[in-house]
Amino acid sequence: MSVRPFRINVSDAVLDDLRTRLLNSRFTTASSDAYWAGGTDPGYLRELIAHWAGGFDWRAAEARLNEYPQFLAEAGGRDVHFVHVKSKASPDALPLVLTHGWPSSFVEMLPLVGPLTDPAAHGLDPAVSFDVIVPSLPGFAWSQTMAGHFTRGGVADLWHELVTGVLGYERFGVFGGDIGGAVSMRTAAQYPETVAGVHTIHPPFPGKFDPPPTAEEQAFMDAEEAYDVTDQGYSEIMGSRPDTIAAALVDSPAGLAAWIVDKYRDWTDDFDATWDRDTLLTMLTVYWASGSIGSSFRQYFDYEHNKPGRPITVPVAVTLAHEPVMANFPRSIAERAATDLRHWSEPKLGGHFLPIEQPELVTGELRAFFGPLAGA
């Protein structure tokens, strides 16, 4: 199980082809006079594509990404791409595995790496520091797709093999949101002997409600279902006909941008403050250069293969994402799924992509939760 150094090095040919496609983009007209009412606004998209073609410096972005040590290692018979940075303050630091969701990538977690591994350089107490591992989910960026169905439990097995079998750690913590949160919770449930704790921004659900939901719990689930009626079109397509839409998105960078940016705007607490064009285009170019948009849909297409989650018995922390679908989430639901819910906070800022939206907040939450667990 060798670990091989990896550097992002997108060829000039790929970048030249990308620019040609961007310059030849065709744009639709808006379906409504209301801004963004029909999805990604064509005017916004036109400006973003123009910047991608003529103003965005991928080589500079690539160099910034390559400042983080990256690797490929085999787990589950497939290559996993990951960032691995060791603590500058402690040779025996607890490792934290930070897992992104969709439509995101390892880039989302990078603002957390410096403060967690080198706290003194960021004005924080060096007594609390960690080794940090940021893997790319199977089929995302430069991680290969899974050998079998993409399930949360299957990825949990990969992460456990990567951290304990490949990197040689005996104990680690896990953090994530969206798919990354679900994977983190499955890792904790499946490997309680090696997982020190799990921190998530999207709280756990029980495998079943026994006893039945309370009035408050049912009201939340009804509101979530109502929200999904207007939001879940993307997931219905990716869960039923992923190859059809992937054929368009892997061929058209403008289409790729429209598909992803639509969700960034919907799910980010403050879209304009978080996603400056260069940050947004860094994320988009990772998808384009790796050709991974289609394989990123696998977890939707394979969703029915997930088994009901087991109870989580290790310490759990929740920092609730501030996004419409999480509004009024009852703590009691998480307590049904987690027997040791030690931390619950509702900061009321930062949405679906909390690590990149509010990195200082997330850093503080992670340090406060995992710090006491590091020596437990």
Sine and cosine of phi, psi and omega as CSV:
sin_phi,cos_phi,sin_psi,cos_psi,sin_omega,cos_omega
0.00,0.00,0.94,0.33,-0.08,-1.00
-0.97,0.24,0.51,-0.86,0.10,-1.00
-0.96,-0.28,0.83,-0.55,-0.04,-1.00
-0.92,-0.40,0.74,-0.67,0.08,-1.00
-0.86,0.52,0.55,-0.84,-0.03,-1.00
-0.68,-0.74,0.69,-0.73,0.12,-0.99
-0.78,-0.63,0.66,-0.75,0.08,-1.00
-0.95,0.30,0.79,-0.61,-0.02,-1.00
-0.52,-0.85,0.98,0.18,-0.01,-1.00
-0.95,0.30,0.76,-0.65,-0.09,-1.00
-0.94,0.35,0.43,-0.90,0.08,-1.00
-0.87,0.50,-0.58,0.81,-0.01,-1.00
-0.89,0.46,-0.66,0.75,0.02,-1.00
-0.91,0.42,-0.68,0.74,-0.01,-1.00
-0.93,0.36,-0.62,0.78,0.04,-1.00
-0.90,0.44,-0.68,0.73,0.03,-1.00
-0.89,0.45,-0.66,0.75,0.04,-1.00
-0.86,0.51,-0.73,0.68,-0.04,-1.00
-0.89,0.45,-0.64,0.77,0.03,-1.00
-0.88,0.48,-0.71,0.70,0.01,-1.00
-0.89,0.45,-0.66,0.75,0.01,-1.00
-0.88,0.47,-0.69,0.72,-0.02,-1.00
-0.92,0.39,-0.41,0.91,-0.01,-1.00
-0.99,-0.17,0.25,0.97,-0.03,-1.00
-0.90,0.45,0.58,-0.82,0.13,-0.99
-0.93,-0.38,0.56,-0.83,-0.11,-0.99
-0.82,-0.57,0.59,-0.81,0.04,-1.00
-1.00,0.08,0.03,-1.00,0.11,-0.99
-0.98,-0.22,0.42,-0.91,-0.03,-1.00
-0.92,0.39,0.58,-0.81,0.00,-1.00
-0.99,0.16,-0.20,0.98,-0.05,-1.00
-0.50,-0.87,0.43,-0.90,0.09,-1.00
-0.95,0.32,-0.34,0.94,0.02,-1.00
-0.97,0.25,0.78,-0.63,-0.08,-1.00
-0.86,0.51,0.82,-0.57,0.05,-1.00
0.92,0.39,0.20,0.98,-0.06,-1.00
-0.90,0.44,-0.52,0.86,-0.05,-1.00
-0.97,-0.23,0.29,0.96,-0.08,-1.00
0.92,-0.38,-0.40,-0.92,-0.04,-1.00
-0.83,0.56,0.85,-0.53,-0.06,-1.00
-0.91,0.40,0.80,-0.60,-0.03,-1.00
-0.85,0.52,-0.59,0.81,0.03,-1.00
-0.92,0.39,-0.71,0.71,0.06,-1.00
-0.87,0.50,-0.70,0.71,-0.04,-1.00
-0.89,0.46,-0.66,0.75,0.00,-1.00
-0.86,0.51,-0.69,0.73,0.01,-1.00
-0.92,0.39,-0.64,0.77,0.01,-1.00
-0.90,0.43,-0.69,0.73,-0.01,-1.00
-0.91,0.42,-0.62,0.79,0.04,-1.00
-0.89,0.46,-0.64,0.77,0.03,-1.00
-0.94,0.34,-0.62,0.78,0.04,-1.00
-0.87,0.49,-0.64,0.77,-0.05,-1.00
-0.98,0.21,-0.57,0.82,-0.17,-0.99
-0.81,-0.58,-0.19,0.98,-0.06,-1.00
-0.84,-0.54,-0.39,0.92,-0.07,-1.00
-0.99,0.16,0.75,-0.67,0.00,-1.00
-0.97,-0.23,1.00,-0.05,0.00,-1.00
-0.89,0.45,-0.61,0.79,-0.04,-1.00
-0.88,0.48,-0.60,0.80,0.06,-1.00
-0.93,0.37,-0.67,0.74,0.04,-1.00
-0.90,0.44,-0.67,0.74,0.02,-1.00
-0.87,0.50,-0.67,0.74,0.02,-1.00
-0.90,0.44,-0.62,0.78,0.03,-1.00
-0.91,0.42,-0.66,0.75,0.03,-1.00
-0.91,0.42,-0.61,0.79,-0.03,-1.00
-0.97,0.26,-0.09,1.00,0.14,-0.99
-0.93,0.36,-0.35,0.94,0.06,-1.00
-1.00,-0.03,0.80,-0.61,-0.01,-1.00
-0.91,0.42,0.84,-0.54,-0.05,-1.00
-0.88,-0.47,0.43,-0.90,-0.10,-0.99
-0.55,-0.83,0.30,-0.95,0.23,-0.97
-0.86,-0.51,0.68,-0.73,0.06,-1.00
-0.59,-0.81,0.50,-0.86,0.01,-1.00
-1.00,0.09,0.77,-0.63,0.12,-0.99
-0.59,-0.81,0.75,-0.66,-0.05,-1.00
0.89,0.45,0.43,0.90,0.01,-1.00
0.98,0.20,0.15,0.99,-0.02,-1.00
-0.76,-0.66,0.42,-0.91,0.05,-1.00
-0.98,0.21,0.74,-0.68,0.11,-0.99
-0.92,-0.39,0.77,-0.63,0.06,-1.00
-1.00,-0.04,0.70,-0.71,0.01,-1.00
-0.40,-0.92,0.44,-0.90,0.19,-0.98
-1.00,-0.06,0.66,-0.75,0.02,-1.00
-0.65,-0.76,0.93,-0.37,0.00,-1.00
-0.83,-0.56,0.80,-0.60,-0.02,-1.00
-1.00,-0.02,0.45,-0.90,0.01,-1.00
-0.87,0.49,0.68,-0.73,0.10,-1.00
-1.00,0.02,-0.09,1.00,-0.08,-1.00
-0.96,-0.29,-0.39,0.92,-0.08,-1.00
-0.54,-0.84,0.76,-0.65,0.04,-1.00
-0.97,0.26,-0.25,0.97,-0.03,-1.00
-0.90,-0.44,0.53,0.85,-0.07,-1.00
-0.92,0.39,0.53,-0.85,0.09,-1.00
-0.93,0.36,0.77,-0.64,0.08,-1.00
-0.98,0.20,0.64,-0.77,0.10,-1.00
-0.90,-0.45,0.76,-0.65,0.07,-1.00
-0.98,-0.19,0.89,-0.46,-0.05,-1.00
-0.96,-0.30,0.89,-0.46,-0.13,-0.99
-0.89,-0.46,0.80,-0.60,-0.02,-1.00
-0.99,0.16,0.05,-1.00,0.06,-1.00
-0.84,-0.54,-0.48,-0.88,0.02,-1.00
-0.88,-0.48,0.61,-0.79,-0.03,1.00
-1.00,-0.07,0.97,0.23,-0.10,-1.00
-0.84,-0.55,-0.23,-0.97,0.06,-1.00
-0.34,-0.94,-0.03,-1.00,0.03,-1.00
-0.84,0.54,-0.39,0.92,-0.03,-1.00
-0.85,0.53,-0.55,0.84,-0.03,-1.00
-0.86,0.52,-0.55,0.84,-0.10,-0.99
-1.00,0.03,-0.20,0.98,-0.13,-0.99
-0.89,0.46,-0.55,0.84,0.04,-1.00
-0.88,0.48,-0.30,0.95,-0.01,-1.00
-1.00,0.06,-0.32,0.95,-0.18,-0.98
-0.90,0.44,-0.77,0.63,-0.04,-1.00
-0.86,0.51,-0.81,0.58,-0.02,-1.00
-0.88,0.47,-0.51,0.86,-0.02,-1.00
-0.98,0.18,-0.53,0.85,-0.05,-1.00
-0.99,-0.11,-0.45,0.89,-0.02,-1.00
-0.71,-0.71,0.92,0.39,-0.11,-0.99
-0.88,0.48,-0.58,0.82,-0.03,-1.00
-0.87,0.50,-0.60,0.80,0.00,-1.00
-0.93,0.36,-0.24,0.97,-0.01,-1.00
-0.90,-0.43,0.35,0.94,0.07,-1.00
0.95,0.30,0.40,0.91,-0.03,-1.00
-0.92,-0.39,0.32,-0.95,-0.02,-1.00
-0.90,0.43,0.89,-0.45,-0.04,-1.00
-0.93,0.36,-0.16,0.99,0.03,-1.00
-0.92,0.39,-0.33,0.94,0.02,-1.00
-0.90,-0.43,0.97,-0.26,0.01,-1.00
-0.53,-0.85,0.25,-0.97,-0.14,-0.99
-0.58,-0.81,0.41,-0.91,0.35,-0.94
-0.99,0.16,0.59,-0.81,-0.05,-1.00
-0.82,-0.58,0.74,-0.68,0.05,-1.00
-0.84,-0.54,0.84,-0.55,0.00,-1.00
-0.85,-0.52,1.00,-0.09,0.00,-1.00
-1.00,0.07,0.44,-0.90,0.20,-0.98
-1.00,0.01,0.78,-0.63,0.03,-1.00
-0.82,0.57,0.47,-0.88,0.05,-1.00
-0.81,0.58,0.77,-0.63,-0.01,-1.00
1.00,0.08,0.02,1.00,0.06,-1.00
-0.94,-0.35,0.60,-0.80,0.01,-1.00
0.76,0.64,-0.84,-0.54,-0.12,-0.99
-0.96,-0.29,0.34,0.94,0.18,-0.98
-1.00,0.00,0.71,-0.71,0.03,-1.00
-0.95,0.32,0.37,-0.93,0.08,-1.00
-0.91,0.42,0.35,-0.94,0.01,-1.00
-0.94,0.34,0.45,-0.89,0.01,-1.00
-0.92,0.39,-0.56,0.83,0.03,-1.00
-0.90,-0.44,-0.52,-0.86,0.02,-1.00
-0.93,0.38,0.60,-0.80,0.10,-1.00
-0.98,0.20,0.96,-0.27,0.10,-0.99
-0.82,-0.57,0.40,-0.91,0.03,-1.00
-0.88,0.48,-0.66,0.75,0.03,-1.00
-0.91,0.42,-0.58,0.82,0.04,-1.00
-0.91,0.41,-0.65,0.76,0.05,-1.00
-0.92,0.39,-0.60,0.80,0.06,-1.00
-0.84,0.54,-0.65,0.76,0.06,-1.00
-0.89,0.46,-0.66,0.75,0.03,-1.00
-0.88,0.47,-0.72,0.69,-0.04,-1.00
-0.89,0.45,-0.66,0.75,0.02,-1.00
-0.89,0.45,-0.67,0.74,0.03,-1.00
-0.90,0.43,-0.67,0.74,-0.01,-1.00
-0.88,0.47,-0.75,0.66,-0.13,-0.99
-0.96,0.27,-0.69,0.72,-0.07,-1.00
-1.00,-0.03,-0.69,0.72,-0.07,-1.00
-0.99,0.17,-0.63,0.77,-0.06,-1.00
-1.00,-0.02,-0.77,0.64,-0.07,-1.00
-1.00,0.03,-0.25,0.97,0.15,-0.99
0.99,0.13,0.27,0.96,0.06,-1.00
-0.99,0.17,0.54,-0.84,0.03,-1.00
-0.99,-0.11,-0.33,0.95,-0.11,-0.99
-0.45,-0.89,0.61,-0.79,-0.04,-1.00
-0.40,-0.92,0.31,-0.95,0.10,-1.00
-0.95,-0.31,0.35,-0.94,-0.03,-1.00
-0.74,-0.67,0.56,-0.83,-0.01,-1.00
-0.56,-0.83,0.55,-0.84,0.11,-0.99
0.07,-1.00,0.06,-1.00,0.10,-1.00
-0.66,-0.75,0.28,-0.96,0.01,-1.00
0.84,0.54,-0.73,-0.69,0.02,-1.00
-0.86,0.51,-0.64,0.77,0.00,-1.00
-0.88,0.47,-0.57,0.82,0.07,-1.00
-0.93,0.36,-0.67,0.74,0.02,-1.00
-0.89,0.45,-0.67,0.74,0.05,-1.00
-0.89,0.45,-0.67,0.74,0.00,-1.00
-0.88,0.48,-0.68,0.73,-0.01,-1.00
-0.93,0.37,-0.60,0.80,0.07,-1.00
-0.92,0.40,-0.62,0.79,0.03,-1.00
-0.88,0.48,-0.69,0.72,0.01,-1.00
-0.90,0.43,-0.66,0.75,-0.03,-1.00
-0.94,0.34,-0.59,0.81,-0.06,-1.00
-0.99,0.10,-0.40,0.92,-0.07,-1.00
-0.74,-0.68,0.85,0.53,-0.04,-1.00
-0.90,0.43,-0.36,0.93,-0.01,-1.00
-0.97,0.25,-0.32,0.95,-0.03,-1.00
-0.88,-0.47,-0.27,0.96,0.00,-1.00
-1.00,-0.04,0.88,-0.48,-0.04,-1.00
-0.95,0.30,-0.53,0.85,-0.02,-1.00
-0.01,-1.00,0.28,-0.96,0.01,-1.00
-0.75,-0.66,0.72,-0.70,0.01,-1.00
-0.83,-0.55,0.75,-0.66,-0.05,-1.00
-0.63,-0.78,0.37,-0.93,0.07,-1.00
-0.97,-0.23,-0.13,0.99,0.09,-1.00
-0.84,-0.55,0.94,-0.33,-0.20,-0.98
-0.89,0.46,0.39,-0.92,0.01,-1.00
-0.96,0.28,0.52,-0.86,0.13,-0.99
-0.95,-0.31,0.55,-0.84,0.08,-1.00
-0.95,0.31,0.38,-0.92,0.07,-1.00
-0.89,0.46,-0.54,0.84,0.11,-0.99
-0.46,-0.89,0.38,-0.92,0.00,-1.00
-1.00,-0.09,0.97,-0.25,0.03,-1.00
-0.60,-0.80,0.98,-0.21,0.20,0.98
-0.96,0.27,0.12,-0.99,-0.04,-1.00
-0.85,0.52,0.32,-0.95,-0.02,-1.00
-0.86,0.52,0.56,-0.83,0.15,-0.99
-0.96,0.27,0.14,-0.99,0.03,-1.00
-0.87,0.50,-0.65,0.76,0.01,-1.00
-0.91,0.41,-0.69,0.73,0.00,-1.00
-0.90,0.43,-0.68,0.73,0.00,-1.00
-0.91,0.42,-0.63,0.78,0.03,-1.00
-0.88,0.47,-0.65,0.76,0.04,-1.00
-0.90,0.44,-0.73,0.68,-0.04,-1.00
-0.91,0.42,-0.57,0.82,0.08,-1.00
-0.91,0.41,-0.65,0.76,0.03,-1.00
-0.91,0.41,-0.63,0.77,0.04,-1.00
-0.89,0.46,-0.68,0.73,0.02,-1.00
-0.90,0.44,-0.65,0.76,0.02,-1.00
-0.91,0.42,-0.64,0.77,0.04,-1.00
-0.90,0.44,-0.65,0.76,-0.04,-1.00
-0.89,0.46,-0.46,0.89,0.00,-1.00
-0.85,0.52,-0.60,0.80,-0.02,-1.00
-1.00,-0.07,-0.21,0.98,-0.14,-0.99
-0.92,-0.38,-0.37,0.93,-0.26,-0.97
-1.00,0.00,0.16,0.99,0.02,-1.00
-0.82,0.57,-0.67,0.74,0.00,-1.00
-0.86,0.52,-0.69,0.72,-0.07,-1.00
-0.96,0.28,-0.52,0.86,0.07,-1.00
-0.89,0.46,-0.66,0.76,0.01,-1.00
-0.93,0.37,-0.74,0.67,-0.07,-1.00
-0.94,0.33,-0.43,0.90,0.02,-1.00
-1.00,0.10,-0.30,0.95,-0.06,-1.00
-0.89,-0.46,-0.58,0.81,-0.03,-1.00
-0.69,-0.72,0.84,0.55,-0.08,-1.00
-0.90,0.44,-0.61,0.80,-0.07,-1.00
-0.93,0.36,-0.48,0.88,-0.01,-1.00
-0.92,0.39,-0.78,0.63,-0.01,-1.00
-0.96,0.28,-0.53,0.85,0.00,-1.00
-0.89,0.45,-0.57,0.82,0.00,-1.00
-0.87,0.50,-0.60,0.80,0.02,-1.00
-0.96,0.27,-0.67,0.74,-0.13,-0.99
-0.97,0.24,-0.52,0.86,0.01,-1.00
-0.97,0.23,-0.25,0.97,-0.02,-1.00
-0.98,-0.18,-0.38,0.92,-0.07,-1.00
-0.82,-0.57,0.93,-0.36,0.04,-1.00
-0.90,0.43,-0.50,0.87,0.06,-1.00
-0.92,0.40,-0.67,0.75,0.06,-1.00
-0.90,0.43,-0.67,0.74,0.05,-1.00
-0.85,0.53,-0.72,0.69,-0.01,-1.00
-0.88,0.47,-0.71,0.71,-0.02,-1.00
-0.88,0.47,-0.66,0.75,-0.05,-1.00
-0.91,0.42,-0.70,0.72,-0.06,-1.00
-0.98,0.18,-0.70,0.72,-0.07,-1.00
-0.90,0.45,-0.53,0.85,0.05,-1.00
-0.82,0.57,-0.68,0.73,-0.02,-1.00
-0.98,0.21,-0.56,0.83,0.06,-1.00
-0.86,0.50,-0.68,0.74,-0.03,-1.00
-0.94,0.34,-0.64,0.77,-0.01,-1.00
-0.92,0.39,-0.60,0.80,-0.21,-0.98
-0.98,-0.22,-0.12,0.99,0.02,-1.00
-1.00,-0.01,0.68,-0.74,-0.04,-1.00
-0.89,0.46,-0.71,0.71,0.04,-1.00
-0.71,-0.70,1.00,0.00,-0.13,-0.99
-0.85,0.53,-0.76,0.65,-0.08,-1.00
-0.91,0.41,-0.58,0.82,-0.01,-1.00
-0.96,0.28,-0.49,0.87,-0.07,-1.00
-1.00,0.03,-0.74,0.67,-0.20,-0.98
-0.97,-0.23,0.98,0.22,0.22,-0.98
-0.90,0.44,0.36,-0.93,-0.16,-0.99
-0.87,0.49,-0.61,0.79,-0.04,-1.00
-0.93,0.36,-0.61,0.79,0.06,-1.00
-0.91,0.42,-0.70,0.71,0.02,-1.00
-0.87,0.49,-0.70,0.72,-0.05,-1.00
-0.96,0.27,-0.43,0.90,0.14,-0.99
-0.88,0.47,-0.74,0.68,0.02,-1.00
-0.88,0.47,-0.71,0.71,-0.02,-1.00
-0.91,0.42,-0.62,0.78,-0.03,-1.00
-0.94,0.33,-0.52,0.86,0.12,-0.99
-0.86,0.50,-0.72,0.70,0.04,-1.00
-0.89,0.46,-0.70,0.71,-0.06,-1.00
-0.93,0.38,-0.76,0.65,-0.10,-1.00
-0.92,0.40,-0.54,0.84,0.00,-1.00
-1.00,0.05,-0.17,0.99,0.00,-1.00
0.88,0.48,0.57,0.82,-0.21,-0.98
-0.97,-0.23,0.11,0.99,-0.07,-1.00
-0.89,0.45,-0.68,0.73,-0.01,-1.00
-0.90,0.43,-0.71,0.71,0.00,-1.00
-0.94,0.33,-0.36,0.93,0.07,-1.00
-0.94,0.34,-0.26,0.97,0.02,-1.00
-0.99,0.14,-0.18,0.98,-0.14,-0.99
-0.84,0.54,-0.61,0.79,-0.06,-1.00
-0.92,0.38,-0.38,0.92,0.11,-0.99
-0.98,0.22,-0.72,0.69,-0.03,-1.00
-0.91,0.42,-0.57,0.83,-0.04,-1.00
-1.00,-0.07,0.16,0.99,-0.16,-0.99
-0.83,0.56,-0.61,0.79,-0.06,-1.00
-0.90,0.44,-0.25,0.97,-0.01,-1.00
-1.00,0.08,-0.08,1.00,0.07,-1.00
-0.95,0.30,0.70,-0.72,0.07,-1.00
-1.00,0.00,0.38,-0.92,0.05,-1.00
-0.83,0.56,0.65,-0.76,-0.04,-1.00
-0.93,0.37,0.54,-0.84,0.09,-1.00
-1.00,0.09,0.35,-0.94,0.11,-0.99
-0.87,0.50,0.59,-0.81,0.03,-1.00
-0.99,-0.12,0.87,-0.50,-0.07,-1.00
-0.97,-0.25,-0.19,0.98,0.03,-1.00
-0.99,0.13,0.26,-0.97,0.04,-1.00
-0.84,0.54,0.66,-0.75,-0.06,-1.00
-0.80,-0.59,0.65,-0.76,0.12,-0.99
-0.80,-0.59,0.62,-0.79,0.06,-1.00
-0.80,-0.60,0.82,-0.58,0.21,-0.98
-0.91,-0.41,0.98,-0.21,-0.24,-0.97
-0.94,0.34,0.83,-0.57,0.06,-1.00
-0.90,0.44,0.64,-0.77,-0.02,-1.00
-1.00,-0.09,0.99,0.11,0.02,-1.00
-0.59,-0.81,0.39,-0.92,-0.16,-0.99
-0.81,0.59,-0.66,0.75,-0.08,-1.00
-0.94,0.35,-0.30,0.95,0.01,-1.00
-0.99,-0.13,-0.01,1.00,-0.07,-1.00
-0.87,0.50,0.75,-0.66,0.07,-1.00
0.89,0.46,0.53,0.85,0.05,-1.00
-0.91,0.42,0.86,-0.51,-0.02,-1.00
-0.96,0.26,0.76,-0.65,0.06,-1.00
-0.84,0.54,-0.50,0.87,-0.05,-1.00
-0.88,0.48,-0.49,0.87,0.05,-1.00
-0.91,0.42,-0.72,0.69,0.03,-1.00
-0.89,0.46,-0.59,0.81,0.00,-1.00
-0.93,0.37,-0.40,0.92,0.11,-0.99
-0.93,0.37,-0.53,0.85,-0.07,-1.00
-1.00,-0.07,-0.39,0.92,-0.10,-1.00
-0.83,-0.56,0.82,-0.57,-0.04,-1.00
-0.99,0.11,-0.19,0.98,-0.05,-1.00
-0.68,-0.73,0.90,0.43,0.01,-1.00
-0.99,0.15,0.98,-0.21,-0.14,-0.99
-1.00,-0.08,-0.38,0.93,-0.10,-0.99
-0.60,-0.80,0.75,-0.66,0.04,-1.00
-0.63,-0.78,0.86,-0.51,0.04,-1.00
-0.70,-0.72,0.53,-0.85,0.02,-1.00
-0.79,-0.61,0.99,0.10,-0.10,-1.00
-0.94,0.35,-0.27,0.96,0.03,-1.00
0.90,0.44,0.46,0.89,0.14,-0.99
-0.42,-0.91,0.46,-0.89,-0.04,-1.00
0.99,0.10,0.83,-0.56,-0.09,-1.00
-0.98,-0.21,-0.71,-0.71,-0.12,-0.99
-0.88,0.47,-0.46,0.89,-0.04,-1.00
-0.93,-0.37,0.77,0.63,-0.19,-0.98
-0.81,0.58,-0.64,0.77,-0.02,-1.00
-0.87,0.50,-0.55,0.84,0.00,-1.00
-1.00,-0.06,-0.36,0.93,0.05,-1.00
-0.98,0.18,-0.68,0.73,-0.08,-1.00
-0.69,-0.73,0.92,0.40,-0.10,-1.00
-0.89,0.45,-0.58,0.82,0.01,-1.00
-0.92,0.39,-0.65,0.76,0.05,-1.00
-0.87,0.49,-0.76,0.65,-0.04,-1.00
-0.91,0.42,-0.66,0.75,0.04,-1.00
-0.84,0.55,-0.73,0.69,0.00,-1.00
-0.88,0.47,-0.66,0.75,0.01,-1.00
-0.91,0.41,-0.68,0.74,0.01,-1.00
-0.91,0.41,-0.68,0.73,0.00,-1.00
-0.90,0.43,-0.65,0.76,-0.03,-1.00
-0.92,0.39,-0.60,0.80,-0.04,-1.00
-0.99,0.14,-0.77,0.63,-0.12,-0.99
-0.99,0.14,-0.38,0.92,0.01,-1.00
-0.79,0.61,-0.81,0.59,0.02,-1.00
-0.91,0.41,-0.39,0.92,-0.02,-1.00
-0.99,0.12,-0.30,0.95,-0.11,-0.99
-0.86,0.51,-0.61,0.79,-0.03,-1.00
-0.97,-0.24,0.15,0.99,-0.07,-1.00
-0.94,0.34,0.00,0.00,0.00,0.00
